[in-house]
Amino acid sequence: MGAGKSTIGRRLAKRLGLPFADSDQEIEAAAGCTISAFFDRYGEDAFREGERKVIARLLGEGPIVLATGGGAFMDNQTRALIRERARSIWLRADLETLVERCSRRNTRPLLAGKDVRAVLRELMEKREPVYAQADIHITTGDGPHEEVVAAIIEALRNHPGT
């Protein structure tokens, strides 16, 4: 959350001449409601099952740049699916950067009415060991998005099997 998955993903897709998709937006379109509403109505287990199906469909449609929600890679089955069909890229950002970015908008359900810094710190502690399993690690910061895109392209070129 706040690392720039969608913004960087769109720019990367354009540079690579590939379609871009955001799994959260695709899930909302398929469900006909927001992710927050889906969680409230059906719970996280149902959401993760739907998320797996959407990601599998998107990855099965051919080469694509896909931004997934922050929790997708935490799911063992989804992570295995991504590992099998794609190259995973972890966009890393430090806590201060994430707090600043996430404080700009109040559209993030996990942060609603909570201490943004505390929630993000807790998520980082829990998620980083799993995110570290990604094929490629790219650190983002306050620099231009194009620098991050260029770093991803270079890492993809140097990644075995790409």
OpenMM code with the backbone's topology and positions (N, CA, C; nanometers):
from openmm import Vec3, app, unit

residues = "MET GLY ALA GLY LYS SER THR ILE GLY ARG ARG LEU ALA LYS ARG LEU GLY LEU PRO PHE ALA ASP SER ASP GLN GLU ILE GLU ALA ALA ALA GLY CYS THR ILE SER ALA PHE PHE ASP ARG TYR GLY GLU ASP ALA PHE ARG GLU GLY GLU ARG LYS VAL ILE ALA ARG LEU LEU GLY GLU GLY PRO ILE VAL LEU ALA THR GLY GLY GLY ALA PHE MET ASP ASN GLN THR ARG ALA LEU ILE ARG GLU ARG ALA ARG SER ILE TRP LEU ARG ALA ASP LEU GLU THR LEU VAL GLU ARG CYS SER ARG ARG ASN THR ARG PRO LEU LEU ALA GLY LYS ASP VAL ARG ALA VAL LEU ARG GLU LEU MET GLU LYS ARG GLU PRO VAL TYR ALA GLN ALA ASP ILE HIS ILE THR THR GLY ASP GLY PRO HIS GLU GLU VAL VAL ALA ALA ILE ILE GLU ALA LEU ARG ASN HIS PRO GLY THR".split()
positions = [
    Vec3(0.0831, -0.1171, 0.0000),
    Vec3(0.0000, 0.0000, 0.0000),
    Vec3(0.0882, 0.1242, 0.0000),
    Vec3(0.0747, 0.2040, -0.1064),
    Vec3(0.1518, 0.3265, -0.1152),
    Vec3(0.2868, 0.3124, -0.1831),
    Vec3(0.3214, 0.1926, -0.2249),
    Vec3(0.4524, 0.1716, -0.2885),
    Vec3(0.4539, 0.2165, -0.4342),
    Vec3(0.3369, 0.2344, -0.4935),
    Vec3(0.3303, 0.2818, -0.6315),
    Vec3(0.2998, 0.1733, -0.7332),
    Vec3(0.2398, 0.0628, -0.6887),
    Vec3(0.2156, -0.0515, -0.7788),
    Vec3(0.1370, -0.0115, -0.9046),
    Vec3(0.0290, 0.0609, -0.8855),
    Vec3(-0.0541, 0.0955, -1.0014),
    Vec3(0.0115, 0.2008, -1.0896),
    Vec3(0.0656, 0.3042, -1.0292),
    Vec3(0.1291, 0.4108, -1.1071),
    Vec3(0.2496, 0.3582, -1.1838),
    Vec3(0.3362, 0.2875, -1.1151),
    Vec3(0.4554, 0.2306, -1.1796),
    Vec3(0.4135, 0.1247, -1.2808),
    Vec3(0.3167, 0.0424, -1.2450),
    Vec3(0.2698, -0.0632, -1.3343),
    Vec3(0.2193, -0.0097, -1.4673),
    Vec3(0.1402, 0.0976, -1.4618),
    Vec3(0.0886, 0.1576, -1.5855),
    Vec3(0.2036, 0.2072, -1.6745),
    Vec3(0.2990, 0.2724, -1.6130),
    Vec3(0.4132, 0.3267, -1.6899),
    Vec3(0.5000, 0.2138, -1.7452),
    Vec3(0.5195, 0.1097, -1.6648),
    Vec3(0.5980, -0.0046, -1.7107),
    Vec3(0.5294, -0.0717, -1.8296),
    Vec3(0.4000, -0.0922, -1.8191),
    Vec3(0.3249, -0.1550, -1.9287),
    Vec3(0.3382, -0.0740, -2.0570),
    Vec3(0.3280, 0.0567, -2.0446),
    Vec3(0.3406, 0.1426, -2.1628),
    Vec3(0.4790, 0.1278, -2.2258),
    Vec3(0.5842, 0.1300, -2.1433),
    Vec3(0.7210, 0.1160, -2.1943),
    Vec3(0.7439, -0.0192, -2.2601),
    Vec3(0.6799, -0.1251, -2.2039),
    Vec3(0.6987, -0.2594, -2.2582),
    Vec3(0.6010, -0.2911, -2.3711),
    Vec3(0.5052, -0.2029, -2.3942),
    Vec3(0.4046, -0.2283, -2.4972),
    Vec3(0.3105, -0.3420, -2.4600),
    Vec3(0.2804, -0.3531, -2.3320),
    Vec3(0.1932, -0.4591, -2.2823),
    Vec3(0.0678, -0.3994, -2.2190),
    Vec3(-0.0383, -0.4792, -2.2103),
    Vec3(-0.1562, -0.4307, -2.1376),
    Vec3(-0.1259, -0.4233, -1.9879),
    Vec3(-0.1997, -0.3385, -1.9183),
    Vec3(-0.1881, -0.3247, -1.7737),
    Vec3(-0.3213, -0.3598, -1.7102),
    Vec3(-0.3151, -0.4253, -1.5966),
    Vec3(-0.4357, -0.4511, -1.5178),
    Vec3(-0.4020, -0.4359, -1.3703),
    Vec3(-0.4994, -0.3913, -1.2951),
    Vec3(-0.4893, -0.3817, -1.1497),
    Vec3(-0.5884, -0.4842, -1.0960),
    Vec3(-0.5390, -0.5842, -1.0246),
    Vec3(-0.6272, -0.6928, -0.9801),
    Vec3(-0.7391, -0.6425, -0.8903),
    Vec3(-0.7130, -0.5412, -0.8080),
    Vec3(-0.8189, -0.4878, -0.7210),
    Vec3(-0.9317, -0.4283, -0.8044),
    Vec3(-0.8981, -0.3533, -0.9088),
    Vec3(-1.0015, -0.2962, -0.9956),
    Vec3(-1.0781, -0.4048, -1.0690),
    Vec3(-1.0089, -0.5086, -1.1124),
    Vec3(-1.0737, -0.6199, -1.1817),
    Vec3(-1.1686, -0.6945, -1.0874),
    Vec3(-1.1283, -0.7110, -0.9621),
    Vec3(-1.2122, -0.7783, -0.8629),
    Vec3(-1.3377, -0.6961, -0.8369),
    Vec3(-1.3210, -0.5652, -0.8219),
    Vec3(-1.4366, -0.4789, -0.7986),
    Vec3(-1.5342, -0.4844, -0.9161),
    Vec3(-1.4800, -0.4856, -1.0385),
    Vec3(-1.5665, -0.4940, -1.1569),
    Vec3(-1.6412, -0.6269, -1.1599),
    Vec3(-1.5717, -0.7357, -1.1297),
    Vec3(-1.6345, -0.8679, -1.1315),
    Vec3(-1.7382, -0.8826, -1.0207),
    Vec3(-1.7106, -0.8261, -0.9035),
    Vec3(-1.8007, -0.8398, -0.7887),
    Vec3(-1.9136, -0.7381, -0.7906),
    Vec3(-1.8951, -0.6301, -0.8639),
    Vec3(-1.9967, -0.5266, -0.8678),
    Vec3(-2.0034, -0.4453, -0.7390),
    Vec3(-1.8938, -0.4445, -0.6636),
    Vec3(-1.8882, -0.3656, -0.5403),
    Vec3(-1.7424, -0.3392, -0.5058),
    Vec3(-1.7209, -0.2513, -0.4091),
    Vec3(-1.5842, -0.2209, -0.3670),
    Vec3(-1.5266, -0.3395, -0.2898),
    Vec3(-1.3955, -0.3404, -0.2793),
    Vec3(-1.3295, -0.4455, -0.2026),
    Vec3(-1.3726, -0.4381, -0.0563),
    Vec3(-1.3852, -0.3172, -0.0033),
    Vec3(-1.4308, -0.3019, 0.1363),
    Vec3(-1.5678, -0.3642, 0.1558),
    Vec3(-1.6586, -0.3382, 0.0629),
    Vec3(-1.7935, -0.3937, 0.0731),
    Vec3(-1.7903, -0.5463, 0.0601),
    Vec3(-1.7060, -0.5968, -0.0289),
    Vec3(-1.6939, -0.7416, -0.0463),
    Vec3(-1.6451, -0.8059, 0.0830),
    Vec3(-1.5416, -0.7475, 0.1437),
    Vec3(-1.4892, -0.7986, 0.2719),
    Vec3(-1.5995, -0.8004, 0.3767),
    Vec3(-1.6745, -0.6907, 0.3841),
    Vec3(-1.7819, -0.6810, 0.4842),
    Vec3(-1.8893, -0.7865, 0.4629),
    Vec3(-1.9252, -0.8103, 0.3388),
    Vec3(-2.0341, -0.9047, 0.3075),
    Vec3(-1.9921, -1.0507, 0.3155),
    Vec3(-1.8729, -1.0818, 0.2622),
    Vec3(-1.8365, -1.2223, 0.2435),
    Vec3(-1.7133, -1.2676, 0.3223),
    Vec3(-1.6334, -1.1738, 0.3693),
    Vec3(-1.5149, -1.2090, 0.4470),
    Vec3(-1.3904, -1.2245, 0.3623),
    Vec3(-1.2775, -1.2341, 0.4322),
    Vec3(-1.1483, -1.2389, 0.3636),
    Vec3(-1.1273, -1.3684, 0.2871),
    Vec3(-1.1730, -1.4817, 0.3407),
    Vec3(-1.1519, -1.6088, 0.2700),
    Vec3(-1.2162, -1.6067, 0.1318),
    Vec3(-1.3396, -1.5578, 0.1242),
    Vec3(-1.4091, -1.5492, -0.0048),
    Vec3(-1.3384, -1.4506, -0.0972),
    Vec3(-1.2905, -1.3405, -0.0383),
    Vec3(-1.2183, -1.2430, -0.1201),
    Vec3(-1.0926, -1.3047, -0.1796),
    Vec3(-1.0139, -1.3737, -0.0973),
    Vec3(-0.8882, -1.4329, -0.1463),
    Vec3(-0.9149, -1.5377, -0.2541),
    Vec3(-1.0228, -1.6130, -0.2394),
    Vec3(-1.0581, -1.7110, -0.3423),
    Vec3(-1.0900, -1.6408, -0.4743),
    Vec3(-1.1702, -1.5345, -0.4671),
    Vec3(-1.2019, -1.4575, -0.5868),
    Vec3(-1.0796, -1.3913, -0.6461),
    Vec3(-0.9935, -1.3413, -0.5592),
    Vec3(-0.8696, -1.2773, -0.6033),
    Vec3(-0.7822, -1.3768, -0.6795),
    Vec3(-0.7703, -1.4990, -0.6267),
    Vec3(-0.6914, -1.6037, -0.6956),
    Vec3(-0.7465, -1.6291, -0.8348),
    Vec3(-0.8787, -1.6382, -0.8460),
    Vec3(-0.9409, -1.6647, -0.9764),
    Vec3(-0.9151, -1.5501, -1.0746),
    Vec3(-0.9283, -1.4277, -1.0270),
    Vec3(-0.9066, -1.3121, -1.1138),
    Vec3(-0.7608, -1.3060, -1.1588),
    Vec3(-0.6680, -1.3255, -1.0665),
    Vec3(-0.5256, -1.3221, -1.1014),
    Vec3(-0.4914, -1.4350, -1.1984),
    Vec3(-0.5461, -1.5542, -1.1754),
    Vec3(-0.5223, -1.6665, -1.2671),
    Vec3(-0.5743, -1.6338, -1.4066),
    Vec3(-0.6923, -1.5748, -1.4143),
    Vec3(-0.7490, -1.5377, -1.5445),
    Vec3(-0.6599, -1.4349, -1.6140),
    Vec3(-0.6203, -1.3322, -1.5416),
    Vec3(-0.5386, -1.2266, -1.6009),
    Vec3(-0.4032, -1.2793, -1.6468),
    Vec3(-0.3402, -1.3630, -1.5658),
    Vec3(-0.2096, -1.4178, -1.6038),
    Vec3(-0.2214, -1.5198, -1.7171),
    Vec3(-0.3391, -1.5743, -1.7369),
    Vec3(-0.3608, -1.6708, -1.8441),
    Vec3(-0.3916, -1.6073, -1.9779),
    Vec3(-0.4087, -1.4764, -1.9798),
    Vec3(-0.4461, -1.4066, -2.1032),
    Vec3(-0.3260, -1.3626, -2.1863),
    Vec3(-0.2070, -1.3993, -2.1454),
    Vec3(-0.0881, -1.3606, -2.2206),
    Vec3(-0.0067, -1.2601, -2.1436),
    Vec3(0.1016, -1.2134, -2.2028),
    Vec3(0.1882, -1.1191, -2.1328),
    Vec3(0.1109, -0.9949, -2.0881),
    Vec3(0.1342, -0.9552, -1.9640),
    Vec3(0.0631, -0.8427, -1.9044),
    Vec3(0.1470, -0.7888, -1.7890),
    Vec3(0.1288, -0.6624, -1.7584),
    Vec3(0.1818, -0.6062, -1.6345),
    Vec3(0.0625, -0.6010, -1.5389),
    Vec3(0.0762, -0.6690, -1.4280),
    Vec3(-0.0347, -0.6825, -1.3334),
    Vec3(0.0051, -0.6289, -1.1973),
    Vec3(-0.0707, -0.5320, -1.1486),
    Vec3(-0.0525, -0.4827, -1.0117),
    Vec3(-0.1528, -0.5572, -0.9248),
    Vec3(-0.1024, -0.6187, -0.8188),
    Vec3(-0.1918, -0.6900, -0.7275),
    Vec3(-0.2058, -0.6113, -0.5979),
    Vec3(-0.3138, -0.6380, -0.5274),
    Vec3(-0.3313, -0.5776, -0.3962),
    Vec3(-0.2219, -0.6270, -0.3031),
    Vec3(-0.1953, -0.5509, -0.1993),
    Vec3(-0.0867, -0.5825, -0.1079),
    Vec3(-0.0960, -0.7180, -0.0415),
    Vec3(-0.2167, -0.7691, -0.0228),
    Vec3(-0.2337, -0.8980, 0.0436),
    Vec3(-0.2281, -1.0176, -0.0490),
    Vec3(-0.2339, -0.9952, -0.1790),
    Vec3(-0.2392, -1.1071, -0.2745),
    Vec3(-0.1177, -1.1979, -0.2616),
    Vec3(0.0002, -1.1397, -0.2557),
    Vec3(0.1240, -1.2186, -0.2512),
    Vec3(0.1394, -1.2898, -0.1169),
    Vec3(0.0620, -1.2479, -0.0175),
    Vec3(0.0657, -1.3119, 0.1143),
    Vec3(-0.0052, -1.4472, 0.1124),
    Vec3(-0.0937, -1.4663, 0.0169),
    Vec3(-0.1692, -1.5911, 0.0043),
    Vec3(-0.0804, -1.6964, -0.0631),
    Vec3(-0.0620, -1.8090, 0.0041),
    Vec3(0.0283, -1.9131, -0.0483),
    Vec3(-0.0091, -1.9580, -0.1886),
    Vec3(-0.1370, -1.9816, -0.2130),
    Vec3(-0.1799, -2.0303, -0.3444),
    Vec3(-0.1598, -1.9248, -0.4528),
    Vec3(-0.1918, -1.8009, -0.4207),
    Vec3(-0.1737, -1.6932, -0.5186),
    Vec3(-0.0254, -1.6719, -0.5471),
    Vec3(0.0564, -1.6764, -0.4429),
    Vec3(0.2006, -1.6607, -0.4609),
    Vec3(0.2561, -1.7719, -0.5494),
    Vec3(0.2104, -1.8952, -0.5287),
    Vec3(0.2548, -2.0079, -0.6113),
    Vec3(0.2111, -1.9889, -0.7570),
    Vec3(0.0906, -1.9403, -0.7767),
    Vec3(0.0403, -1.9140, -0.9117),
    Vec3(0.1252, -1.8078, -0.9810),
    Vec3(0.1558, -1.7015, -0.9100),
    Vec3(0.2393, -1.5953, -0.9669),
    Vec3(0.3781, -1.6492, -0.9988),
    Vec3(0.4340, -1.7263, -0.9084),
    Vec3(0.5681, -1.7832, -0.9290),
    Vec3(0.5697, -1.8720, -1.0549),
    Vec3(0.4616, -1.9452, -1.0770),
    Vec3(0.4526, -2.0377, -1.1904),
    Vec3(0.4364, -1.9650, -1.3236),
    Vec3(0.3618, -1.8539, -1.3240),
    Vec3(0.3234, -1.7918, -1.4504),
    Vec3(0.3859, -1.6561, -1.4800),
    Vec3(0.4605, -1.6003, -1.3846),
    Vec3(0.5048, -1.4619, -1.4034),
    Vec3(0.6355, -1.4346, -1.3312),
    Vec3(0.6851, -1.3151, -1.3480),
    Vec3(0.7962, -1.2633, -1.2689),
    Vec3(0.7342, -1.1680, -1.1676),
    Vec3(0.7657, -1.1881, -1.0420),
    Vec3(0.7121, -1.1008, -0.9385),
    Vec3(0.8126, -0.9920, -0.9048),
    Vec3(0.7604, -0.8728, -0.8839),
    Vec3(0.8438, -0.7569, -0.8521),
    Vec3(0.7913, -0.6938, -0.7237),
    Vec3(0.8792, -0.6810, -0.6275),
    Vec3(0.8450, -0.6164, -0.5017),
    Vec3(0.8927, -0.4722, -0.5087),
    Vec3(0.7989, -0.3790, -0.5038),
    Vec3(0.8327, -0.2375, -0.4970),
    Vec3(0.8443, -0.2015, -0.3489),
    Vec3(0.9660, -0.1867, -0.3051),
    Vec3(0.9935, -0.1559, -0.1637),
    Vec3(0.9977, -0.0053, -0.1428),
    Vec3(0.9433, 0.0370, -0.0298),
    Vec3(0.9531, 0.1774, 0.0099),
    Vec3(0.9701, 0.1806, 0.1606),
    Vec3(1.0400, 0.2823, 0.2094),
    Vec3(1.0583, 0.2908, 0.3541),
    Vec3(0.9294, 0.3409, 0.4196),
    Vec3(0.9225, 0.3244, 0.5502),
    Vec3(0.8018, 0.3588, 0.6252),
    Vec3(0.7631, 0.5046, 0.6067),
    Vec3(0.8589, 0.5953, 0.6115),
    Vec3(0.8273, 0.7386, 0.5994),
    Vec3(0.7638, 0.7696, 0.4642),
    Vec3(0.8160, 0.7091, 0.3588),
    Vec3(0.7594, 0.7298, 0.2249),
    Vec3(0.6168, 0.6779, 0.2185),
    Vec3(0.5941, 0.5584, 0.2728),
    Vec3(0.4598, 0.5002, 0.2705),
    Vec3(0.3608, 0.5834, 0.3513),
    Vec3(0.4037, 0.6296, 0.4680),
    Vec3(0.3145, 0.7120, 0.5516),
    Vec3(0.2768, 0.8389, 0.4759),
    Vec3(0.3749, 0.9038, 0.4153),
    Vec3(0.3473, 1.0274, 0.3422),
    Vec3(0.2508, 1.0024, 0.2263),
    Vec3(0.2746, 0.8971, 0.1505),
    Vec3(0.1888, 0.8679, 0.0352),
    Vec3(0.0487, 0.8265, 0.0779),
    Vec3(0.0390, 0.7424, 0.1791),
    Vec3(-0.0919, 0.6914, 0.2212),
    Vec3(-0.1736, 0.7962, 0.2946),
    Vec3(-0.1095, 0.8979, 0.3470),
    Vec3(-0.1806, 1.0035, 0.4186),
    Vec3(-0.2465, 1.1028, 0.3231),
    Vec3(-0.2105, 1.0964, 0.1964),
    Vec3(-0.2671, 1.1887, 0.0968),
    Vec3(-0.4134, 1.1589, 0.0659),
    Vec3(-0.4525, 1.0312, 0.0785),
    Vec3(-0.5894, 0.9903, 0.0431),
    Vec3(-0.6502, 0.9117, 0.1583),
    Vec3(-0.7815, 0.9201, 0.1699),
    Vec3(-0.8495, 0.8450, 0.2752),
    Vec3(-0.9330, 0.7309, 0.2153),
    Vec3(-0.8840, 0.6729, 0.1077),
    Vec3(-0.9595, 0.5680, 0.0374),
    Vec3(-0.9077, 0.4283, 0.0680),
    Vec3(-0.8231, 0.4147, 0.1674),
    Vec3(-0.7627, 0.2856, 0.1978),
    Vec3(-0.8306, 0.2246, 0.3199),
    Vec3(-0.9120, 0.1205, 0.2993),
    Vec3(-0.9906, 0.0639, 0.4086),
    Vec3(-0.9094, 0.0172, 0.5287),
    Vec3(-0.7914, -0.0382, 0.5064),
    Vec3(-0.7103, -0.0862, 0.6188),
    Vec3(-0.6620, 0.0274, 0.7087),
    Vec3(-0.6653, 0.1505, 0.6573),
    Vec3(-0.6143, 0.2637, 0.7337),
    Vec3(-0.7244, 0.3525, 0.7909),
    Vec3(-0.8479, 0.3283, 0.7526),
    Vec3(-0.9590, 0.4156, 0.7915),
    Vec3(-0.9704, 0.4288, 0.9428),
    Vec3(-0.9569, 0.5527, 0.9906),
    Vec3(-0.9732, 0.5821, 1.1315),
    Vec3(-0.8632, 0.5278, 1.2214),
    Vec3(-0.7511, 0.4897, 1.1637),
    Vec3(-0.6431, 0.4291, 1.2420),
    Vec3(-0.5157, 0.5119, 1.2324),
    Vec3(-0.4211, 0.4800, 1.3163),
    Vec3(-0.2892, 0.5428, 1.3142),
    Vec3(-0.2152, 0.4861, 1.1932),
    Vec3(-0.2016, 0.5676, 1.0885),
    Vec3(-0.1440, 0.5235, 0.9613),
    Vec3(-0.0048, 0.4638, 0.9817),
    Vec3(0.0783, 0.5328, 1.0581),
    Vec3(0.2156, 0.4864, 1.0801),
    Vec3(0.2161, 0.3499, 1.1492),
    Vec3(0.1345, 0.3331, 1.2512),
    Vec3(0.1319, 0.2069, 1.3267),
    Vec3(0.0833, 0.0919, 1.2385),
    Vec3(-0.0215, 0.1162, 1.1613),
    Vec3(-0.0743, 0.0104, 1.0742),
    Vec3(0.0285, -0.0276, 0.9688),
    Vec3(0.0899, 0.0715, 0.9056),
    Vec3(0.1889, 0.0428, 0.8019),
    Vec3(0.3106, -0.0284, 0.8592),
    Vec3(0.3548, 0.0117, 0.9778),
    Vec3(0.4693, -0.0552, 1.0410),
    Vec3(0.4357, -0.2025, 1.0660),
    Vec3(0.3169, -0.2278, 1.1165),
    Vec3(0.2749, -0.3657, 1.1436),
    Vec3(0.2657, -0.4475, 1.0143),
    Vec3(0.2088, -0.3886, 0.9104),
    Vec3(0.1993, -0.4579, 0.7815),
    Vec3(0.3380, -0.4882, 0.7259),
    Vec3(0.4291, -0.3927, 0.7359),
    Vec3(0.5645, -0.4141, 0.6856),
    Vec3(0.6330, -0.5293, 0.7586),
    Vec3(0.6195, -0.5318, 0.8896),
    Vec3(0.6831, -0.6382, 0.9683),
    Vec3(0.6292, -0.7753, 0.9294),
    Vec3(0.5002, -0.7808, 0.9031),
    Vec3(0.4371, -0.9076, 0.8686),
    Vec3(0.4629, -0.9481, 0.7234),
    Vec3(0.4594, -0.8516, 0.6338),
    Vec3(0.4643, -0.8825, 0.4913),
    Vec3(0.6039, -0.8897, 0.4305),
    Vec3(0.6970, -0.8118, 0.4814),
    Vec3(0.8280, -0.8060, 0.4168),
    Vec3(0.8975, -0.9412, 0.4022),
    Vec3(0.8923, -1.0308, 0.5030),
    Vec3(0.9570, -1.1612, 0.4828),
    Vec3(0.8959, -1.2408, 0.3668),
    Vec3(0.7675, -1.2239, 0.3441),
    Vec3(0.7015, -1.2931, 0.2333),
    Vec3(0.7316, -1.2201, 0.1018),
    Vec3(0.7214, -1.0885, 0.1031),
    Vec3(0.7524, -1.0111, -0.0171),
    Vec3(0.8952, -1.0365, -0.0636),
    Vec3(0.9835, -1.0674, 0.0293),
    Vec3(1.1238, -1.0931, -0.0046),
    Vec3(1.1384, -1.2155, -0.0950),
    Vec3(1.0340, -1.2968, -0.1067),
    Vec3(1.0363, -1.4116, -0.1965),
    Vec3(1.0137, -1.3721, -0.3428),
    Vec3(0.9827, -1.2463, -0.3669),
    Vec3(0.9614, -1.1992, -0.5043),
    Vec3(1.0892, -1.2171, -0.5854),
    Vec3(1.0721, -1.2350, -0.7153),
    Vec3(1.1861, -1.2548, -0.8052),
    Vec3(1.2786, -1.1338, -0.8087),
    Vec3(1.2179, -1.0150, -0.8080),
    Vec3(1.2930, -0.8912, -0.8248),
    Vec3(1.2522, -0.7940, -0.7144),
    Vec3(1.3513, -0.7259, -0.6566),
    Vec3(1.3260, -0.6258, -0.5528),
    Vec3(1.3711, -0.4902, -0.6053),
    Vec3(1.2802, -0.3932, -0.6027),
    Vec3(1.3111, -0.2579, -0.6492),
    Vec3(1.2726, -0.1607, -0.5389),
    Vec3(1.3653, -0.0755, -0.5001),
    Vec3(1.3356, 0.0243, -0.3983),
    Vec3(1.2838, 0.1501, -0.4656),
    Vec3(1.1701, 0.1978, -0.4168),
    Vec3(1.1131, 0.3223, -0.4672),
    Vec3(1.1349, 0.4305, -0.3627),
    Vec3(1.1303, 0.5517, -0.4055),
    Vec3(1.1485, 0.6640, -0.3141),
    Vec3(1.0793, 0.7851, -0.3706),
    Vec3(1.1403, 0.9003, -0.3505),
    Vec3(1.0802, 1.0249, -0.3972),
    Vec3(1.1237, 1.0626, -0.5379),
    Vec3(1.2065, 0.9797, -0.5994),
    Vec3(1.2553, 1.0108, -0.7334),
    Vec3(1.1469, 0.9937, -0.8386),
    Vec3(1.1802, 1.0294, -0.9608),
    Vec3(1.0845, 1.0173, -1.0717),
    Vec3(1.0428, 0.8714, -1.0957),
    Vec3(0.9177, 0.8538, -1.1311),
    Vec3(0.8658, 0.7197, -1.1597),
    Vec3(0.9443, 0.6527, -1.2721),
    Vec3(0.9896, 0.7324, -1.3686),
    Vec3(1.0619, 0.6746, -1.4821),
    Vec3(1.1922, 0.6070, -1.4385),
    Vec3(1.2528, 0.6553, -1.3301),
    Vec3(1.3738, 0.5892, -1.2792),
    Vec3(1.3399, 0.4495, -1.2269),
    Vec3(1.2266, 0.4369, -1.1611),
    Vec3(1.1832, 0.3071, -1.1091),
    Vec3(1.1515, 0.2141, -1.2263),
    Vec3(1.0820, 0.2650, -1.3254),
    Vec3(1.0485, 0.1854, -1.4435),
    Vec3(1.1767, 0.1374, -1.5118),
    Vec3(1.2735, 0.2261, -1.5279),
    Vec3(1.4011, 0.1879, -1.5912),
    Vec3(1.4721, 0.0811, -1.5081),
    Vec3(1.4684, 0.0925, -1.3765),
    Vec3(1.5316, -0.0076, -1.2896),
    Vec3(1.4624, -0.1429, -1.3030),
    Vec3(1.3311, -0.1422, -1.3168),
    Vec3(1.2570, -0.2676, -1.3343),
    Vec3(1.2941, -0.3320, -1.4674),
    Vec3(1.2973, -0.2530, -1.5729),
    Vec3(1.3313, -0.3072, -1.7054),
    Vec3(1.4712, -0.3676, -1.7028),
    Vec3(1.5649, -0.2988, -1.6408),
    Vec3(1.7022, -0.3512, -1.6301),
    Vec3(1.7033, -0.4813, -1.5498),
    Vec3(1.6308, -0.4854, -1.4394),
    Vec3(1.6253, -0.6071, -1.3568),
    Vec3(1.5608, -0.7221, -1.4336),
    Vec3(1.4575, -0.6940, -1.5111),
    Vec3(1.3948, -0.7983, -1.5927),
    Vec3(1.4930, -0.8533, -1.6966),
    Vec3(1.5690, -0.7648, -1.7578),
    Vec3(1.6683, -0.8084, -1.8580),
    Vec3(1.7717, -0.9020, -1.7963),
    Vec3(1.8075, -0.8750, -1.6713),
    Vec3(1.9115, -0.9512, -1.6044),
    Vec3(1.8592, -1.0716, -1.5269),
    Vec3(1.7281, -1.0867, -1.5219),
    Vec3(1.6705, -1.1962, -1.4446),
    Vec3(1.6735, -1.3260, -1.5268),
    Vec3(1.7225, -1.4349, -1.4689),
    Vec3(1.7244, -1.5617, -1.5420),
    Vec3(1.5822, -1.6022, -1.5837),
    Vec3(1.5704, -1.6490, -1.7050),
    Vec3(1.4415, -1.6976, -1.7525),
    Vec3(1.3504, -1.5893, -1.8075),
    Vec3(1.3988, -1.4662, -1.8132),
    Vec3(1.3153, -1.3579, -1.8648),
    Vec3(1.3523, -1.3296, -2.0080),
] * unit.nanometer
topology = app.Topology()
chain = topology.addChain("A")
for resn in residues:
    res = topology.addResidue(resn, chain)
    for name in ("N", "CA", "C"):
        topology.addAtom(name, app.Element.getBySymbol(name[0]), res)
